[in-house]
Amino acid sequence: MTVWRTLRADLWTVAADPLPRMDGPRWLARLPHVLVVVFAMLMVLGAGNGSVDPAIPVLALFQAAALVGAMVRPIPAWWASTAIMVIGAWLVKRAPASWDVPGQLPHGGMAFPWSIHLIALQAGVLFLLALRVRPRVVAETLLITLLAGPICVYVVNPNIGPHEVLMAVPVVVTGAAVSALMGIGVVLRGERVARARLFRQKELTAVERARRTVLEERNRIARELHDVVAHHMTLISIQAQVAPHLVKDPPKELTENLAGIRQNAVEALTELRRVLGVLRSQDTPPHAPQPSLDGLAELAANARGAGLALDIETTGEARPLSPGVELSAFRIIQEALSNAMRHAPGAAVHVKIGYRTDALVLQITNTAPDRPPPPSTGPGHGLLGMRERTAMLGGELAAGPTTDGGYEVTATLPVRTPVEDAP
């Protein structure tokens, strides 16, 4: 019963399994499908050319239809092809006169009892099936096909006598050829499946690498912002402690509230330090001061010292911004300059900082490089870090090549926080 259930599960199905397209240009993608249709047409024409039995072209036409159908539904096409084989043997049985001469092939060029064109079409169906189903299903269909052939010859055609036994040699040779053809199909399918699995694994690896890169960038940004937040929490604690001494005879309620504020600030600062211990890597210096736009002059001097042609333009009224905005702006400019030096050697870079009432706009543009860049040692995180910093502030970032062969990065960083916008 287990064998029958397995055969039923494998072979009693009408599931679609389209023949895969070839990789490459669009005109090449459908080449296998075109070749199958052309082969089917040639076999039909060959079967009808000079055939004295009108059944042969009809059988070839149906076998050709099964071959074309095998490109979409291989299992149903194989069943149809097998049925056509049995019908062909039955039609030979209806013409016993063709077997009257011992050792002579039946009429119409039939090769014991099917023509070479019918055999070629059926072999094509089996080959297309072997390209898409599991090896176990290939073995099952091949075994059934090879058993059906002798059964059709010796059972469906009882007119065959002992002197025609030698004529079974072509059947054996044909079966061996079909088996080899299906073996080739199994090998090709195995290679295609292995290649597809490798491609999926590469995709999963790329997705995992991208996710890990994003987490690393967010981790680094969080480490940098920790110092900014910790600085403000320290100021809150100090101000809450000093405030009662600035008022003569402060009310008890005010003293208690300020003490509570200071206590909450100290506790929050303690938790922040614990978070920092988790986020910081071993090579990160503890409590490193975080840069701001005030350090832009030093950054520009270092870039020019490295040979970068750099000019900086400031528009609007410069004013102090929140530490988070200044830190993100400095890092974005720093990453953009690093990318320009790495990927556009010899290019000139223009940095434009625009102060608006509601946002800080950064525009870093480099011209086309004057020589090819050195080979990359791996995927960089610069552009990803810029996007993460911009998204953290609720801003927008656009990056892409310019018409003259250079590259431009534009970041818009809102200067208003949700607290300031709240009613």
N, C-alpha and C positions, 0 to 999 in steps of 0.2 A: 504493500500500500504506500510505503514511503516513496518508492520509485515512481509510482504513478502520480503521487501528489507533486513530486519534484518536476516530472515531465509536464504536468498540467500547468504548474506555476511558470515554467520556463517557456513553453511553446503555445499555450492557449491564451494568447494576448493579442490585442490589436493596438498596443501602445505605439505612438509615433516616435521614431528615432531618425530624424533627418540626417542625410549624408552631410558631414561637415564641409564647410568651404575651405578652400586653400588660402593660406596666408599670402599677402602681397597685394598688388593693385586690384582694383575692382573688376577689371576685365579678366583677371586670372582666377578670381574667387570661385566662379561658376564653371571653370574648365572641366572638372571631373563630371559634373552633371551633363554638360554638353557631349563629352566623349561617350558617356553611357547611352544617351539618346541616339547618337550617330551609330554606335555599335549595334544597337537594337534595330535600327532601320536597315543597316547593311545585312544583318542576318535574315531579316524578313525578305529583303529583295533576293538574297542568295537562295533562300528556301523556295521561293516561287519561281526562280529561273530554271526552266527545263524540268520541273517536277511533273511526273505523270500522275501523281496522286493528289487530287485537289485538297485532301485533308492536311497535307504537310504545310502549305502556306497559311492555312487557317490556324493550325497549332502554333506555327512560328509567330503569327501575329499575337496570339494570346500569351505566349511565352515572352515576347517582347514587352507586352503591357505589364506582365509580372516583373520583368527586369526594371522597367521605369518605376513601377510602384515600390520596388525594393529600395529606392533612394529615400523613401519617406517612411514606409512601414515594412521592415525587412521580414519579420516573422509571418504576417499574413501573405506577403508576396511569396515566401518560400512554400507555404501551404498551397497557394494557387499553382505554383510551378510544379510541385509534386503531383497535384491533381491532374494537371495537363499531361504529365509524363504517363500517368496511368491511363488517361483517355487515349493517348497516342498508341499505347500498347493494345488497347481494346480495339482501336480502329484497324490495327494490323491484323488482329485476330479475325476481323470481318472479311479479310481477303486471303483465305487460305491458299488460293492458287499461287500466290507469290512464293510459297514455300515448297512448291512441287519439285523444284530442281534442287537436289542436295548440294549443300555448300555454296549456294548462290544467294547473294543479298536480296532482300525483298525489293519490290518495285519502288520507284521513286527515289532511289539512293538511300533508302532507310538502312541505318547501321544497327541492326539487331536490338530493338526494332525501331530506333529513332534516328532521324537524320543528324548529320554533324552540326547543322545549324541549330536544331533544337537542343542538342547537348551543350553547344557553346552558350546558348541563352540561359539554360538552366545553371551552368557553371558560373555564369555572371551573377545570377541571383544569389548563389551560395557564397560567392566572393564578397558581394556587397553586404551580405548578412554577417560574414566573418569579420568585416571591418568595424562592426558596431556592437556586437553582442559579446557576452562573456565566453571564454574558451569552453566552459562546460556546455553552454547552449550550442556552440559550434560543433562540438563532438556529438551531441544528441541529434542535431539535424543531419550531420554527415552520415551517421550510422543509419538513421531511418532512410535516407536517400539511397545509400548503397544497398540496403536490404530490400527496398522497394523495387530496385532495378531487376535483380534475378527473379523476384516474385512475379513481376509483370511478364518476364520472358518465359518462365517455366510453368506458371500457373494460369495466367491470363491467356497465354498462347499454347494450348495443349497440342497443336499441330507440329510443334518442334520435335524432331526425332533425335535419336542418339548421334546421327551423323552430323548434326549441327552443333555438337558440343564444342568443337574447335572454334566455332564462331564466337564463343563467349570470351575469347581472348581480347578482342577489342573492348568488350565491356569492362574487363578487369583493368586494362590499360587506361581506359577513360576514367574509371573510378580512382585509380592512382593519381592521374593528372588533376582531377577535381580535388582530391585530398591535399595534394601539394599546393594547389591554388588557394584553398581555404587556410592551409598552414601559413602561407604568405600573408593572407588577410589577418590572421590572428597576430602575427608578428607586427604588422603595421598598426593594428589597433593597440597593441601593448605599448608600442613606441609613442603613439598619440596620447594614450592615457597617462603615461609617465610624464610626457611633456606638459600636459594639462595640469597634472598635480604639481609639477615643479613651478609652473607659472602661478598657480594659486598660492603655493607656499611663498613665492617671492612677493606676491601681493600682500599676503598676511604679514610677512616680515617688514615690508615697506610701511604698512599701516601701523604696526607695532612700533617701528622705529620713529615714525612721525609722532605717535602718541607719546612715546618716551621723551622725544625732543621737546614737545610742548610742555610736558611736566617739568623737565629740567629748566626750561626757560622761566616758567612760572615760579619754580622753586628759587631760582636766582633773583627774580624780581621781588619775591616775598622777603628774601634775606636782606635785600637792599632797603625795602620799605620798612623793615622792622626798626632800623635805626631811626628813621624819621618819626615813626609812631612813638617809639620809646622816648625820643627827645621831647615830644609834646606831652606825653604822660608825666615825665619828670617835671616839666614846667608847671603842669596842673598841680602836682603834689606840692611843689615848693610854694606856689602862689596860695594854695589853700592853707598851708601852714603859716604863711606870713600875714595873710589877710586879717586875722583877728588882732594882730598887734598894730595895725594901721588905724584902728577905730578905738576911741576912748570908751571904756566900759561897754564892750559889745554885748548885745543881748545873748542870753544863754542859747536861744534857738539858733542864732547865727553861728555861734561857736560850735554847736553840735553838728550843724549842717556842713560847715567847712571841714570839721574833723572827719565826718563821713565821706566827704568828697576826697579828702587826702587818703583815707584808708582804702577807698575803692581804686584810686589811682595807683597806690602802691601795690595792691593785689593784682591789678591789671598789668602793671609793669613786671611783676614777678612771673605771671603767666606768659607774658611776651618773651621773657628771657628763656623760659622753658621751651617755648616754640622755636626760638632761635637755636637752641641747642640741638633740636631735631633737624632743623633745616640746614644749618651750616655744615659744609663739608670740612674734611680735615685740613684742606689747604686754604681755607678761608680765614683771613686774619680776624680775630674777634673785635667787634666794635670799631670797624674801619669807618672813617668819616665818609659820608656819601656826597658825591659831587653835585654841583648845581651849575647854572649858567654863568656864575661868577668864574668858574674854572675854564670857561670856553677859550679865553685868551691863551692859557697854558696849553690846552689841547691843540689849538691852531699852531702854536709855536712848535710843538713836537711834530705835528704833521708836516709842516714846512721843513723842519730839520731832516725829515725822512725823504725829502725830495718832492713833496706834493705841492703843485701850484694851486694855492688856496686863497680865496678872498671871501670875506664875510660882510654881508649887508644887513642892516637892521632898519626896519620901518616901523612906524608907530611910536608911541611913547613907552619907552622901557620902564617897567615897574616890577617890584618884587611879586613873585607868584608863590603859590603854595609849594612846600618842599617836594611833594609828590610830582607835581607838574614839572618843576625845574629838574628834578632827577630824571624823569622820563625824557624830557627834551634833550638833556645832555647826553644820555645814553643813545638816543636815536641818532643824533648828530655824530656821535663817536662811532656807532656801528656803520653809518653810511660812509664816513671817511675811510674806515677800515675796508669796507667792500670796494670802494673806488680804488684804493691802493692795491688791493689784491686782484681785482678782476679787470681793471682798466689802467694798466701801467702807462705812465706818461700823459695821462689825461689831466685837464684842468678842472678844478672843482669850485663851484660857486654855492655858498650857503646863504640863504635868505631867511631871516627871522622876522616875522611880522607880528607885532603886538596889536591885537584887536580888543574891543571891549569885552567880548565874550569868549575869545579863544586865542591861543598862541599857534601861529601857523609856521611850520618849518618846511623849507624847500631846499633840498640838496640835489644839485644837478652836476653831472660830470660830462665832459665832452668825450668823443670817441677816443679809444686808446691808440697810441702810435705804434704799438707792437703787440704781438699775441701775449695773452696772460700765461703765467706758468701753470702747469697741470695742477688741478685741484687734488688735495689729499683726502677729501671726503666732503659730505654735505655740510654746508655751513648753517649756522643758526641766526645769522644777523637779521635777515628780513623777518624771520619768525619772531625774534625778540622784539623788533619794532612793532609788529602787529599786536603782540600780546600787551606791550606797554600802552599802545594807543587804545586798544579795546578796554583795558583796565580803567582808563579815564573816561570811557564813553565817547572817544573820538573816532576819527576816520583816517585811514592811511591808504594812499595810492602809490604804486610803484610800477615802473615799466620803462621800456626803451624809448628814446626820443627819436625824432625823424633824422637827426644828423648822426645817428649811430651811438649816441651816449646813453645815459641812464638818469632817471629822475625819481626821487622819493619825496612825496608830499604828505606831511602829517598835520592834522588839525586836532589840537588838544584843547578841550574845553577848560576854561579857567574857573568856572563856577562849579561848586560841588553840590550834590543833592541837598545838603543841609542848607546852603545858601538859597537854593531855589524853593525850599519848603516854605509854606505860608506861616 
